[in-house]
Amino acid sequence: MSIASRFLPPPKADGTVCFTLDGEPVMARDGDTLAVAILAHTGAATRTTASGSPRAPYCMMGVCFECLVEVDGRPNVQACLIPVREGMAVRRQDGLRGLRHDG
Ligand code: FES
């Protein structure tokens, strides 16, 4: 078994999707995760801690929780675990968020 065979092939990037990040339109490759799309667009933080420290996606595999964003009104979504979709409304999270969506 070769090492390469242990990994899934990269997603097909045969199109683009558009989503918004804090209300700004962003183009992304179809098949990328939301975290990749945000990093490719801004390279900036996706959230801040309660003390205001900036955080950005780090592990890209659902472990560190540094990639939390609000997606379509739902807070605390791990951007590295979901594919970017056409029309999603994404917002950076600042400070603490509740565990449940109240909206
Ligand atoms: S980047 Fe680590 S959990 Fe998403």
Boltz pocket constraint, residues with backbone or C-beta under 6 A from the ligand:
constraints:
  - pocket:
      binder: B
      contacts: [[A, 35], [A, 56], [A, 57], [A, 58], [A, 59], [A, 60], [A, 61], [A, 62], [A, 63], [A, 64], [A, 65], [A, 66], [A, 67], [A, 68], [A, 78], [A, 79], [A, 80], [A, 81]]
      max_distance: 6.0
